Amino acid sequence: MAVRNEAANITKILSDLKAQTYPDFEVIVVDDHSEDETFALCERFAAGFPQLRLMRNPSEGKKSAVAAGVGQATGVIVLTTDADCRVQKGWVSSVVSEFVGRKADILASPVDMVDVSAAQQSLFKRLQRLEFMSLQASTAGGICREHATMCNSANLAFKRELYDSTAFDGKGERSGDDVFFLHHVKKNGGKIAFSFSSGATVFTLPNETVAEFFSQRARWAGKSASYKDADTIATACVVLLANLSIIVAAVGACFSLDNLYLFILLFAAKALADFVFLRSYAKRVGGEGVVSPFVTVILSVLYPFYVVVSAFGGLLGLSRWKGR
């Protein structure tokens, strides 16, 4: 785990890791110049958790922190997650079982954006959860069709020997340690797999504010200028153009009845396709309840607008991460 200013979350994920059923593993936490009590909390926790190793990032940024941690790892398989995540006690066992069974070089596993400590989720958080599920479904679909485009470092496993951050594209980007590594493995013919095991699912926190949400999405979109993988570039262009077409049709509908018909056709076709696709993925990972028609319709209305805004915001560098 690469961590920065995670005092509010770090002991929760460390407690989850301490409770793992897998018999032989180490936990490496790399502190990326935290300005709060993150490192001190880890030190206190380490007193009762012998598998926990702490280090400070010798450079700066999450990508260098991940590379430093992998460089210190002694295991054959490396798993990565984030400090604001929660994992089940069988997480390591489930991921390792899938990794070995599929003979993978890199394995992506489900990430669910939900606050597991909250009894109820606000509409804003339910929308985030569904939208994040769409990214997970796209990740799984691309990998299963052998055209992998993305993954998420909140739940990623790979052979330690394959990780060479100096060989990746996007070395100048602040984020993307996971996706650029995936592209590197793909380019070199590595075996990429996706796990649908519910036991392998990691739970990550949703954003609390709209500003945080847009900053996160802009940060994700910002690295797209450095992509060199053909599948990823094609997918990004299709997504952007599809959503732009809906926005243009919506504006045109204000001036012409024909454009209104076009907008309804485009919107309905995309919303229906998204709903069927998401339901299919949700059934595989045991999350059918997330894909409700009500939330799907609202997300379908909002999605084209914030995708376009986030895309241009990312390309313009309008994002921050952990105070940077």
Buried (B, 14 or more C-beta within 10 A) or exposed (E): BBBBBBBBBBBBBBEBBBEBEBEEBEBBBBBBBBEEBBBEBBEEBBEEBEEBBBBEBEEEBBBBBBBBBBBEBEEEBBBBBBBBBBBBBBBBBBBBBBBEEBEBBBBBBBBBBBBEEEEEBEEBBBBBBBBBBBBBBBBBBBBEEEBBBBBBBBBBBBBEEBBEBEEBBBEEBBBBBBBBBBBBBBEEEBBBBBBBBBBBBBBBBBBEEEEEBBBBBBBBBBBBEBBEBEBBEEBBEEBBEBBBBBBBBBEBBEEEEEBBEBBEEBBEEBBEEBBEBBBEBBEBBBBEEBBEEEBBEBBBEEBBEBBBBBBEBBBEEBBBEBEE
